[in-house]
């Protein structure tokens, strides 16, 4: 079986990581994947995983952009030349491109819904494909209630992560080397990983840091990621006189390095379909503070494997961080439970097996 994965770009981020890990895992199970995107800084990781990539200029946020319609004929040629069996689209724009490519070539397509969206162009025509994958229970309900997708078209397949990649524990000496390379002190370290966007809620973590530093003067915070909100977040940290206590670090493929050195991971999203970065932090055995919203509640059970707080509750975020920093045993216990949850419920192996089964159902249905 050969699967064509389509997305608008392949920069570091949730969708690109999802495609990368899924394609690599399926390749080991005999399913060949080819990725088409507008390109990006994560392309090299595809090559390491033995997954092919073709660059096509479809990096746009508009479903009606000329780029989408110019991509259709090249996509049809790729599908025929590469003998593609299934097309899998991962964004609003790529869904539209997949719709027309499937219509012309007769090759069936599926989609993954990675979060929460408005209907937009879907009011005019349906671009969800033969099946749509929901990455969490909350996203599944959103598809049914808000977007009008029938239950029989939805497949609930939790996003999975490679737990082994994040489970290695570093020695204090190794952590010291990494911290020094980033200009960090040896005190407690709080971390957040994700696109710098208002929807990710990093400003709430920054606003919580003064109270944390008041109790733990050596505490620092790293915010790892890139995005349009970076200037606002930096200015907020400056206004709160957090110079040197909050550091902004650009994204890079090796997120395991950053997770290995933090003590408490904070995921303060305003909206979230599931949260790959949160799963990776749990896989790394980190104590996690996260918003009580969307698919996050499929992952974190309050005060069992993490602490949930209301969206934007700066005081509760600070209190949860301080509770973890002040109780090493609580931090360890919740971290261990988080790691076990990822292995049991959100493994990459389980995700890839279910996805291959879905492809098989769609392919056999198309041949009837």
N, C-alpha and C positions, 0 to 999 in steps of 0.2 A: 504494500500500500504506500502511496506517495501523497503527502499532504502539503498544500501551499498555505503558509501562514502569512496573512497580510495585516500590516499596521502602518500608520502614517510616518513614524520615524523610529529609529532604534537607539535613542539616547538612554542613559541610565534612568530607570524609573520602573514603576510597578508593572505596566503592560509588557515592556521589553524584557524584564526579568522573568515574567510569567512565560512568555514565548520561549526564551532561552532555556529555562530549566525544563519546561515541558518537552521541547523538541529534542534536547539532549537525552532526556530519560526515555523517550519513545524510540530514539535511534538505537539505544541499547536493547530494545525489545523488538527490533526488526522493522520499525516504521520509519520511512525516510521522510524528512521534513525539509522544505525549502522556504526561506523567509524572503518576502518582498516588502521593502519599506523605503522611506525617503533617506535612509542612512542615519548614522549617528555614532557616538563614541563607544557603544557596546558591541559594534560589529566584530571586533577582534575576538570577543568571547564566543561568538558563534563559530568562528573558525577553529578555536581551541576545542569546541565541542563536536567538531566534524559536521556542522550544519551549514548548508549553502545559503548564500545571501545574494539577492539581486537588488540593486538600487534603482528605484523608480520615483520620479518627482511627484509624490502624493502627500507631501508634508503641508497640510492645510487644515484649518479648523472648520471650514465650510463644506457642507455636503454638496453644495451647488457650485463649488469652485471649478473653473475650467480644468484645473489639474486632475480632478476626479475623472472627468469624461475623456481627457487625453490619455489617461492610464488604462482605459478599458481595452483598447485594441492590443497594446503590449501585453496586458495580463492574459488575454485570450491566446496570444501566441505562446506565452510561457506555459500556460496550461496544456496546450496541445504538444508543444515540443518536449516538455518534461513528463508527459503522460501522467498528469495529476489526477488523482482519484477523488480527493476531497479538498474543498477550499474552506479555510477557517479565517474569519475576519474578527478583528479585535478592537475596532473603534467605530464611531459613527460614520466617518468618512470611508473607511475601508469596507464597511457594510454595504454602502451604496455601490462602490466599485465591484464588490463581490456579487451583488445582485445582478448587475448587467453582464458581468463575466459569466456567471452561471447560466443566465438566460440565453446567451449566445452559444456557449460551448456545451451546455447540457450537463456539466459537472456539478453535482450538488454542493451546497455550501452550508456551513454552520457558523454561529457567532458565539462569542463570549461577552456577557454583560459584566463589566468590571466594577460598576458602581451605580449611582443614581442619576437619572437623566430626565429631561423634559421630552415631550413627544417630538417636537420640531418637525422635520421632514416626514417622520413616520405617520403624521396625520394624512399625508397624501398617498404614500404607498408603504407596504410592509417590507422591511429590509432585514428581518430577523433570521431568515434562512429556514432550512428544514427543521433544525433544532437550535435552541439557544441555551447556552450553559450559564447557569447562575452560580457565582462563586461563594454564595452564602445563603442562608435561609432568608435573611433580610432582603437581599437582592431578588430572590425568587418571588417573595411577596410583592416587591416593587414592580416586577415585570407583570404580574397578574393584575394587581389593583390599580396601578398608575399608568401602565403602558398597554394594557389590554391584551397581553399575550396569553393564549390559552394554556392551561396547565399541562396538557399533553405534549406541548412543544418544548417545555422547560425541563432541562436536566440539571439537577443539583449536584455539582462536582466541586467540592472544596478545593481551593488553591492549596498546593503542597510546596514544601521546601525541602531541600536536601539537608536533613538534620545533622548528618556527619560533618558537613562543611563548616558548621557553626559550633560544633560541640567541643572542639579542642580547647583545653584550658592552658593558658600561658603561665609561665613562672613569673614571680614578681620582677625578676631581672628583665625578662622579655617585655613585660608591660612597661617597665621603666624606660626601655629603649624607645618604644613606640611613643610614649607620652613626651619624652624629651624631643623627639623628632617633630612633634606637633606644637612644641612650645608650652606644654602643660606642666603643672606642678604635680606633686605626688599625693595631693589630697583627694577627697571624694569626687567622683566624676559622674555627672548626670548627662545623658545623651538623648538626642532625637535625630531620626533619619527620615528624610522624605523631601519631596518637592517643596520648594519655598513658595507657598501659596496660602491665601487666607483660609482656604478650606482645610488645610492641614493643622491650623491652630497653634503654630509655633510661638505666636505672640503671647499666648497664655502661659507657656512655660517660662518665657523671658520675664513676664510680669511676676511670676512666682519666685524667681531666683533671689530677690533681695531678702525675703524672709528666710530662705534656706541659708544664705550666706551669713545672716545675722546669728544663726545658731551654729553653723559650720563654716567658720571664716575661710578655710582653705578649699571649700567646695568650688568647683568650676563646672561649666556646662559647654558641651559641644553640640552645634547644630549642623548636621551634615546634609548637604543638598544644594541644589541650584534652582533658581526660579525668579519670577518677576517681583516677588515680595521681599527680596533680599535687602534692598535699600531701606525699606520701611522697618524691617526687623533690626537692622544694624542701628538705625536712628533711635529706635525704641530702647535698645540696650545702652546706647550712649546717654539718652535722656535719663535713664534709671541709674546712671553712673556705674554701669557694670563692665567698664573697660577692663579687659584682662580676665574677667570672670566668665564671660560668654564669648566663645570663639566660633567663627563660621568657617566651615571646611567644605571645599567643593566635593561633589560626588566623584566616586571612582569605583571600578568594578569590584574591588576587594572590600566589601562592607564588613566582612567578618573581622577584619583588623580593628575597626572602630568599636564593634560590639564587644570585642575581647577585653577592652580596657575600661569600659564604663561599669559603674556600680548600679545605677538605676536608669532604666529606659523609660522615656515618657512619650506617649502617643496621643496628643491632645486634639485629635481631629474633630472638625465640625460635622463632616460627612465622611463615611467610609464604607465601601462595599464589604471589605474583609480586612485587608491590611497585611501585605507581604512583609513589610519591615517589622511589624509587630510579631509575626510568626517567626521571623529570623531571630529576633531578640529572645523570644521564648526558647527557641531551639538552642540558643547560646546559654540558656540557663539564667537569664537576667531577671531581676525583679522588675516588674512592669507596672506603670501607672498609665491608664488609658481612659478615653472618653466612653461614657455609657451611651453608645450610639451605633445604629446600623449593625453591620456584621461583626463588629468588635465583641458584641455580647455572645457570639458563637464561639469566641476564643477565650476570653477572660471571664472566669467565674469569680465574682467579687470576694476578696479575702481568702481565696483558695489558691489561685495561681497568679494573682495580681490584685491590684486595687483599681476599682472603677470610680470615676468622678463624673459629675454632670459637665456637659459641654461648657467651656468658658469659666468654670469655677476655679479661679486662680488660688483662692485660699485653700481649697481642698487639694489641689495639685501640690502646693507647697507642703501641706501637712503630710500627705502621702509620701513624698520624697523624704521628708525628715524622719518619718516613722521607719522607713527602710534603712536610712543611714544610721539610725540610732539602735537598730536591732539586727545584728548580723545573722542570727538564727532565723528570723522571719524572712529576711532577704534570701537566705540559702534555701529554705523550705519551699517558698513560692517559686523560686527559680527552678528547682528540681521538678516540681509539679508541672510547670510550664513546659519544660523539656519533654516530659513524659507525654503530655497532651499532644504535642506536635508529632511525636513518633506514632502515637496511636490513631490520631484523627486527621492530621494534616501532612501526611507523608507524601513525598514526591512519587513514590512507587504506587501508592493508592490512586493518586490523581491521574498518573499516566495510564494505568490499567483501565480505569473507568473511561478515560477519553478514547482509548483505542477501541473499547467496546462500543462507545457511541458512534465513532466513525464507521465501524463495521455495520451497525444497524442502519445508518444513513446510506451507506454504499449499497447494501443489499436491497434496501427499499427503492433506491434509484434504478436498480437493474430490473425491477419487475415490470 
